[in-house]
Amino acid sequence: MSTKGTLTREQAVAIVGEAAVARAEAANCEPTNRVGYNGAIQGDALIEWAGSAAGEDKDGTGCTVTAYYYTSQEEIDAAGDDLSNVDWTIAGYEVV
């Protein structure tokens, strides 16, 4: 599996500012389906999730900042009906 979100938080903030990054971090993350909800089906050990927000880069051009998260199916299964029990640590950011 190739992961997305190779920017650090600091790099993303330098491009779009603190407010846009904070909005992406606060957005509900959803499975991207790029890897699939159950990554094991495609031979992937991890499931990719993302939360996004609109922003502007330092030149004023509209863009989207995305925070990427990766979980295992075991984490999702262990959380049961309460996904707030999953460790939602951001793996990286992307600005497009």
Secondary structure, DSSP 4 states (H G I P E B T S, - for coil): ------B-HHHHHHHH-HHHHHHHHHSPPEE-SSS-SSGGGGT-SEEEEEEEEEEE-TTS-EEEEEEEEEEEHHHHHHHTT-GGGS---EEEEEE-
